[in-house]
Amino acid sequence: MPDPHLDMIQSVVPQTPEGCGECLRLNTAWVHLRLCLTCGQVGCCDSSPLRHARAHAHAVGHPIVQSFEPGENWRWCYVDETLV
């Protein structure tokens, strides 16, 4: 069965293509980047110290991200904890 959150995917432009917006603001490091497919927020992954992508997804209800790493093209749903 397809993920029910797929209809929240929009055509987005990365808000901070240079990195995690929150980490840049706080001057903290990240490991990998994730792109919110609802609004274009760029956040750091769950392996990063502050996990901004997950925090964004839960705070504003934007469940699906795509890897923002070169050469990667997978998507993750934070609500269903699965690849989509």
Short mmCIF file of the C-alpha atoms (twelve columns), coordinates in Angstrom:
data_MODEL
# 
_entry.id   MODEL 
# 
loop_
_atom_site.group_PDB 
_atom_site.id 
_atom_site.type_symbol 
_atom_site.label_atom_id 
_atom_site.label_alt_id 
_atom_site.label_comp_id 
_atom_site.label_asym_id 
_atom_site.label_seq_id 
_atom_site.Cartn_x 
_atom_site.Cartn_y 
_atom_site.Cartn_z 
_atom_site.pdbx_PDB_model_num 
ATOM 1  C CA . MET A 1  0.000  0.000  0.000  1 
ATOM 2  C CA . PRO A 2  1.427  3.429  -0.883 1 
ATOM 3  C CA . ASP A 3  2.335  5.823  1.919  1 
ATOM 4  C CA . PRO A 4  -0.689 8.069  2.637  1 
ATOM 5  C CA . HIS A 5  1.618  11.070 3.092  1 
ATOM 6  C CA . LEU A 6  2.847  11.082 -0.519 1 
ATOM 7  C CA . ASP A 7  0.199  13.657 -1.426 1 
ATOM 8  C CA . MET A 8  2.068  16.202 0.748  1 
ATOM 9  C CA . ILE A 9  5.030  16.207 -1.659 1 
ATOM 10 C CA . GLN A 10 5.394  19.524 -3.473 1 
ATOM 11 C CA . SER A 11 7.804  20.883 -6.052 1 
ATOM 12 C CA . VAL A 12 10.272 22.600 -3.717 1 
ATOM 13 C CA . VAL A 13 13.384 24.759 -3.918 1 
ATOM 14 C CA . PRO A 14 15.946 24.133 -1.139 1 
ATOM 15 C CA . GLN A 15 15.803 27.077 1.288  1 
ATOM 16 C CA . THR A 16 19.489 26.731 2.235  1 
ATOM 17 C CA . PRO A 17 21.256 24.700 -0.468 1 
ATOM 18 C CA . GLU A 18 24.575 25.284 1.301  1 
ATOM 19 C CA . GLY A 19 23.554 23.159 4.314  1 
ATOM 20 C CA . CYS A 20 21.238 22.659 7.259  1 
ATOM 21 C CA . GLY A 21 19.602 26.024 7.890  1 
ATOM 22 C CA . GLU A 22 19.485 25.596 11.669 1 
ATOM 23 C CA . CYS A 23 23.053 24.286 11.916 1 
ATOM 24 C CA . LEU A 24 24.271 27.220 9.820  1 
ATOM 25 C CA . ARG A 25 22.424 29.636 12.111 1 
ATOM 26 C CA . LEU A 26 23.798 27.944 15.255 1 
ATOM 27 C CA . ASN A 27 27.263 27.334 13.776 1 
ATOM 28 C CA . THR A 28 27.040 23.595 14.514 1 
ATOM 29 C CA . ALA A 29 28.102 20.598 12.432 1 
ATOM 30 C CA . TRP A 30 25.964 18.075 10.594 1 
ATOM 31 C CA . VAL A 31 26.605 14.616 9.112  1 
ATOM 32 C CA . HIS A 32 24.145 14.321 6.193  1 
ATOM 33 C CA . LEU A 33 21.377 16.536 4.838  1 
ATOM 34 C CA . ARG A 34 17.680 15.953 4.190  1 
ATOM 35 C CA . LEU A 35 15.303 18.061 2.069  1 
ATOM 36 C CA . CYS A 36 11.706 18.530 3.221  1 
ATOM 37 C CA . LEU A 37 9.515  17.718 0.225  1 
ATOM 38 C CA . THR A 38 6.656  19.878 1.492  1 
ATOM 39 C CA . CYS A 39 8.429  23.231 2.026  1 
ATOM 40 C CA . GLY A 40 12.085 22.935 0.951  1 
ATOM 41 C CA . GLN A 41 13.660 23.199 4.411  1 
ATOM 42 C CA . VAL A 42 17.137 21.630 4.482  1 
ATOM 43 C CA . GLY A 43 17.842 19.850 7.765  1 
ATOM 44 C CA . CYS A 44 20.458 17.553 9.204  1 
ATOM 45 C CA . CYS A 45 19.930 13.794 9.532  1 
ATOM 46 C CA . ASP A 46 19.356 11.593 12.578 1 
ATOM 47 C CA . SER A 47 23.095 10.830 12.734 1 
ATOM 48 C CA . SER A 48 23.783 14.542 13.218 1 
ATOM 49 C CA . PRO A 49 23.960 15.907 16.771 1 
ATOM 50 C CA . LEU A 50 20.819 18.095 16.561 1 
ATOM 51 C CA . ARG A 51 18.619 16.098 14.133 1 
ATOM 52 C CA . HIS A 52 16.955 19.184 12.632 1 
ATOM 53 C CA . ALA A 53 15.205 17.354 9.754  1 
ATOM 54 C CA . ARG A 54 13.284 15.096 12.150 1 
ATOM 55 C CA . ALA A 55 12.512 18.012 14.483 1 
ATOM 56 C CA . HIS A 56 11.118 20.014 11.554 1 
ATOM 57 C CA . ALA A 57 8.977  17.091 10.368 1 
ATOM 58 C CA . HIS A 58 7.388  16.645 13.783 1 
ATOM 59 C CA . ALA A 59 7.064  20.350 14.614 1 
ATOM 60 C CA . VAL A 60 5.279  21.401 11.424 1 
ATOM 61 C CA . GLY A 61 3.780  18.140 10.167 1 
ATOM 62 C CA . HIS A 62 5.861  17.743 7.010  1 
ATOM 63 C CA . PRO A 63 6.493  13.980 7.004  1 
ATOM 64 C CA . ILE A 64 8.546  13.223 3.893  1 
ATOM 65 C CA . VAL A 65 12.160 14.124 3.211  1 
ATOM 66 C CA . GLN A 66 14.557 13.220 0.453  1 
ATOM 67 C CA . SER A 67 18.260 12.726 0.876  1 
ATOM 68 C CA . PHE A 68 20.047 15.949 -0.039 1 
ATOM 69 C CA . GLU A 69 23.356 14.158 -0.520 1 
ATOM 70 C CA . PRO A 70 24.974 14.042 -3.974 1 
ATOM 71 C CA . GLY A 71 24.203 10.810 -5.807 1 
ATOM 72 C CA . GLU A 72 21.386 9.760  -3.432 1 
ATOM 73 C CA . ASN A 73 17.740 9.749  -4.493 1 
ATOM 74 C CA . TRP A 74 15.753 8.078  -1.706 1 
ATOM 75 C CA . ARG A 75 12.827 9.395  0.368  1 
ATOM 76 C CA . TRP A 76 11.861 8.766  4.000  1 
ATOM 77 C CA . CYS A 77 8.563  9.230  5.837  1 
ATOM 78 C CA . TYR A 78 9.088  10.242 9.481  1 
ATOM 79 C CA . VAL A 79 5.499  9.370  10.412 1 
ATOM 80 C CA . ASP A 80 5.597  5.815  9.084  1 
ATOM 81 C CA . GLU A 81 9.366  5.367  9.626  1 
ATOM 82 C CA . THR A 82 9.821  3.861  6.170  1 
ATOM 83 C CA . LEU A 83 11.319 4.501  2.743  1 
ATOM 84 C CA . VAL A 84 8.767  5.815  0.241  1 
# 
